[in-house]
Amino acid sequence: MVSGSGQHRATLADVATAVGVSRATVSKALNGREDISADTRERVLQAVAELGYRPSTAPAPAPDRRALAVVFDIPASPYILGVLQGVLAATTEAGLDLITRLAPARGSRTQRAVAREWIDEQKASGVVGFVGLTLSQPDGLIEAASNASLPFVMVDPVDTHHPRMVSVGSSNWAGARTAAEHLIELGHRRIAWIGGPEASDAARDRLYGYQAALDAAGVSIDASLIRAGQFAIETGAEHARDILTSANPPTAIMAGDDEIAVGVLAAAHQLGIRVPQELSVMGFDDTPQAAWTTPPLTTVHQHLEGMGAMAVQTVLVMAEGNKPSSRHVELATSLMVRDSTAPVPVGGHRPPGR
């Protein structure tokens, strides 16, 4: 389909669809790359001829509006929604459009060609910068964005060590230490930890804060009481059932986020363990659901909307060609004491879950 008046101009995507390959593979064939088979190259070139595809050598016209893209893997969590509220408010105030994007599949986003093409597509849509929300394996996208002179700011980074990464988060270490100290002041000494994925910087810092508080109080750390998994209700429920039915169960459980804490509360209820009379439970994030659990959840408050707004502000500073004031910004946390924590049970221990 050769372009003409009122006719569709064949695109790279059209060629890829016709051949049944990715756009990156089509690009390789057209650029003479040797890391594809001769048969694939021939099929691509044949489709190019049949469709009348012609690469555009002229620069793409500048879009009428500028946009910011927020990128994530799975948006279904109160935490993500909280950060998104801040992102939306800040982009609206700045007069930018907000585009939400699912990142390329984990298996392909580390490939340079895929990352570069994806970033170029966003740039052609008017995107002037990116905010990545707890996005796993983002280094390829960060690199491609940097090469395209587009800022990419991560919120709560996961498994990334890119030297040019700019991030926004909370004082996770200090928040977790304060939470553990609260439980220690209530007399708890057997305090379990159920945290998030080890690849998450936030999850790791929260674990270290918990350990630092116990160490400073002279409380020995029992490795059997330290567990990790996804930031999910299922993680809390599964590990809590195992811990609470052990021969020497804890009197308190600290969760790496509120979702995990909800799972802990559910497991305790199923086992007939009263919270907080027999077990204290601590969360992290202070998402809206924390105030509506039974009992209301004691948790660490982090300013989710503030994190989103700060990420947008940092993107805008960088988009103007300026360096951010800090490559790693941390917002303060505070302890929200509700009804899920109480003094240690009389005798300092609790029998295994029923």
C-alpha positions in Angstrom: 0.0 0.0 0.0 2.0 3.0 -1.3 1.1 6.2 0.4 -0.8 8.8 -1.6 -3.6 11.2 -1.3 -6.0 9.7 1.3 -4.1 6.4 1.4 -2.5 4.7 4.4 1.3 4.9 4.4 2.8 1.6 5.2 4.6 1.6 8.6 7.3 -0.5 10.2 4.5 -2.2 12.3 2.7 -3.1 9.1 5.8 -4.9 7.8 6.3 -6.7 11.1 2.7 -7.9 11.1 2.9 -9.1 7.6 6.1 -11.2 8.3 5.1 -12.3 11.8 8.1 -10.8 13.5 8.8 -7.9 15.9 9.5 -4.4 14.7 13.0 -4.7 16.1 13.6 -7.6 13.7 12.4 -5.6 10.8 14.8 -2.8 11.7 17.7 -5.3 11.9 16.9 -6.6 8.4 16.7 -3.1 6.9 19.9 -2.0 8.7 21.9 -5.0 7.4 22.4 -6.6 10.9 23.8 -10.1 10.9 22.0 -11.4 14.0 19.0 -12.6 12.0 18.6 -15.5 9.6 18.9 -15.0 5.8 15.4 -16.4 5.4 13.9 -13.8 7.8 15.8 -11.0 6.1 14.4 -12.1 2.7 10.9 -12.3 4.0 11.2 -8.8 5.5 12.5 -7.3 2.3 9.8 -9.0 0.3 7.1 -7.6 2.6 8.7 -4.2 2.3 8.5 -4.3 -1.5 4.9 -5.6 -1.5 3.6 -3.0 1.0 5.6 -0.1 -0.5 7.2 0.7 2.9 9.6 3.6 2.8 11.5 4.7 5.9 10.9 8.3 6.7 14.1 10.4 6.6 12.4 13.5 7.6 12.2 14.4 11.3 8.8 13.7 12.9 6.7 16.8 13.3 6.6 18.2 16.8 3.4 17.2 18.6 1.0 19.9 19.7 1.1 18.9 23.3 3.7 17.7 25.7 3.1 14.6 27.8 4.6 12.7 30.7 4.5 8.9 30.6 4.1 6.9 33.8 5.3 3.3 33.4 4.6 0.2 35.5 4.3 -3.5 35.4 0.9 -4.0 37.2 -1.1 -1.0 38.4 -3.4 -3.0 40.7 -2.4 -1.9 44.2 -3.4 0.8 46.6 0.2 1.9 46.7 0.4 2.4 43.0 -2.9 4.3 43.0 -1.7 6.6 45.8 1.5 7.5 43.9 -0.5 8.0 40.7 -2.7 10.6 42.4 0.4 12.7 43.0 1.7 12.2 39.5 -1.7 13.2 38.0 -2.0 16.3 40.2 1.6 17.5 39.3 1.2 16.9 35.6 -2.1 18.7 35.6 -0.6 21.7 37.4 2.3 21.7 34.9 -0.1 21.7 31.9 1.1 18.3 30.7 -0.9 15.3 29.4 -0.4 12.1 31.4 0.0 8.9 29.5 -0.1 5.6 31.4 2.0 2.8 29.9 2.7 -0.8 30.6 6.4 -1.5 30.1 7.5 -3.9 27.4 7.5 -7.6 28.5 10.1 -8.5 31.1 11.7 -10.9 28.6 12.3 -8.2 26.0 12.8 -4.9 27.8 16.4 -5.6 28.5 17.1 -5.9 24.7 18.5 -2.6 23.4 16.6 -2.6 20.2 13.3 -3.2 21.9 14.0 -0.6 24.6 15.1 2.0 22.0 12.1 1.5 19.7 9.7 1.7 22.7 11.2 4.9 23.9 11.2 6.4 20.4 7.5 5.6 20.1 6.8 7.4 23.3 8.9 10.4 22.2 7.0 10.6 18.9 3.8 10.8 21.0 5.0 14.0 22.7 6.5 12.4 25.8 9.1 14.6 27.4 9.9 12.3 30.3 9.1 9.2 32.2 8.2 8.2 35.8 8.7 4.4 36.5 6.6 3.0 39.4 8.4 0.1 41.1 9.3 -1.1 37.6 11.4 -4.2 37.5 14.5 -4.5 35.3 14.3 -0.9 34.0 17.9 -0.4 33.1 17.4 -0.9 29.3 14.6 1.6 29.3 16.6 4.1 31.4 19.6 3.8 29.0 17.4 4.2 25.9 15.7 7.2 27.4 19.0 8.8 28.4 20.3 8.3 24.8 17.1 10.0 23.5 17.7 12.9 26.0 14.6 12.1 27.9 14.6 12.0 31.7 13.5 8.8 33.4 12.8 9.0 37.2 12.1 5.8 39.2 9.9 5.6 42.2 11.0 2.9 44.6 13.5 1.2 42.3 13.5 -2.6 41.8 16.6 -4.6 40.6 18.3 -1.7 39.0 21.9 -0.4 39.3 22.0 1.9 36.4 24.6 4.6 37.1 22.4 7.4 35.7 19.3 6.4 37.6 17.4 9.1 39.4 15.0 7.9 42.1 12.3 9.1 44.5 11.3 7.2 47.6 10.7 7.4 51.3 13.0 7.1 54.3 12.3 3.3 54.4 15.2 2.4 56.7 14.3 5.0 59.3 10.5 4.3 59.0 11.0 0.6 59.6 13.4 1.2 62.5 10.8 3.5 64.2 8.1 0.9 63.7 10.3 -1.8 65.3 11.2 0.5 68.2 7.5 1.0 68.8 7.0 -2.8 69.2 10.1 -3.1 71.4 8.8 -0.3 73.7 5.6 -2.3 74.0 7.7 -5.2 75.4 7.9 -7.4 72.3 11.1 -9.4 71.8 10.0 -12.1 69.3 9.2 -9.9 66.3 8.8 -11.5 62.9 9.5 -9.8 59.6 7.5 -10.6 56.4 9.0 -8.3 53.7 8.8 -7.7 50.0 11.0 -9.0 47.1 14.7 -8.9 47.8 15.3 -7.1 44.5 13.3 -4.1 45.8 15.5 -1.3 47.3 12.6 -0.3 49.5 12.0 -3.8 50.8 15.7 -4.3 51.5 16.0 -0.9 53.4 12.9 -1.7 55.5 14.4 -5.1 56.5 17.7 -3.4 57.4 15.8 -0.8 59.6 14.0 -3.6 61.4 17.3 -5.4 62.0 19.0 -2.2 63.2 16.3 -1.6 65.8 16.5 -5.1 67.2 20.3 -5.0 67.2 20.3 -1.6 69.0 17.9 -3.0 71.7 20.1 -6.1 72.2 17.4 -8.3 70.8 18.8 -11.4 69.0 17.5 -11.8 65.5 16.0 -15.2 64.7 16.5 -16.0 61.1 13.5 -18.3 61.1 11.2 -15.3 61.7 12.4 -13.4 58.6 10.5 -14.1 55.4 10.2 -12.4 52.0 7.9 -12.5 49.0 5.9 -10.2 46.8 4.1 -7.2 48.1 0.8 -9.0 48.2 -1.9 -10.2 50.6 -1.1 -13.8 49.7 2.5 -13.4 50.9 1.4 -12.2 54.3 -1.2 -14.9 54.8 1.1 -17.8 53.7 4.1 -16.8 55.8 2.1 -15.8 58.8 0.3 -19.1 58.9 3.7 -20.9 58.9 5.2 -18.6 61.5 2.2 -18.5 63.9 1.9 -22.3 63.9 5.5 -22.9 64.7 6.7 -24.2 68.1 7.9 -20.8 69.3 5.7 -18.2 67.5 6.3 -14.4 67.7 4.2 -12.0 69.7 4.5 -9.4 66.9 4.8 -9.4 63.1 6.1 -6.5 61.0 5.0 -6.5 57.4 6.9 -4.9 54.5 3.8 -3.1 53.3 0.1 -2.8 54.2 -0.9 -5.5 51.6 1.3 -8.1 53.4 -0.1 -6.9 56.8 -3.7 -7.5 55.6 -2.7 -11.1 54.8 -1.2 -11.4 58.3 -4.4 -10.2 59.8 -6.4 -12.7 57.8 -4.2 -15.6 58.8 -4.4 -14.6 62.5 -8.2 -14.5 62.2 -8.3 -17.9 60.6 -6.1 -19.3 63.4 -8.2 -17.8 66.1 -5.4 -15.5 67.3 -6.7 -12.2 68.6 -5.1 -9.0 67.4 -3.7 -7.1 69.3 -4.4 -9.0 72.5 -2.3 -12.0 71.5 -0.4 -10.7 68.4 0.6 -7.2 67.3 0.7 -6.5 63.6 2.6 -3.6 61.9 2.2 -2.4 58.3 4.0 0.0 56.1 2.7 2.6 53.6 -0.5 3.8 55.3 -2.7 3.2 52.3 -6.4 4.0 52.7 -7.3 0.4 53.6 -5.1 0.6 56.7 -7.7 2.6 58.6 -10.4 0.1 57.7 -8.9 -3.2 58.6 -10.1 -5.1 61.6 -8.6 -3.9 63.8 -7.3 -0.6 62.2 -3.7 -1.1 61.2 -0.7 0.5 62.9 1.6 1.4 60.1 4.3 3.6 58.8 3.0 6.5 56.8 4.7 7.5 53.6 3.5 10.4 51.5 2.6 8.5 48.4 1.1 11.5 46.6 4.2 13.5 47.5 6.4 10.9 46.0 4.5 11.0 42.7 4.5 14.8 42.7 8.3 14.9 43.5 9.0 12.5 40.6 7.1 14.7 38.2 8.9 17.8 39.4 12.3 16.1 39.0 11.4 15.0 35.4 10.5 18.6 34.5 13.7 20.0 36.0 15.7 17.4 34.0 13.7 18.0 30.8 14.8 21.6 30.9 18.4 20.5 30.8 19.1 21.0 34.5 20.5 18.5 36.9 18.3 17.4 39.8 19.2 18.7 43.3 19.8 15.1 44.3 19.9 11.8 42.3 18.1 10.0 45.1 15.4 11.9 47.0 13.9 10.5 50.2 10.7 11.8 51.7 10.2 11.6 55.5 8.0 8.9 57.1 6.0 8.9 60.3 4.4 6.2 62.6 0.6 6.0 62.6 -0.4 4.1 65.8 -3.8 2.5 65.6 -5.3 -0.6 67.2 -3.3 -3.5 65.8 -0.4 -3.1 68.2 -0.5 -3.5 72.0 1.8 -4.5 74.9 3.3 -8.0 74.8 0.9 -10.7 76.2 1.3 -11.5 79.8 4.3 -13.9 80.2 6.0 -12.5 77.2 5.0 -15.4 74.9 2.0 -16.8 73.1 1.2 -20.5 72.4 1.3 -21.7 68.8 -1.7 -20.8 66.6 -4.7 -23.0 67.0 
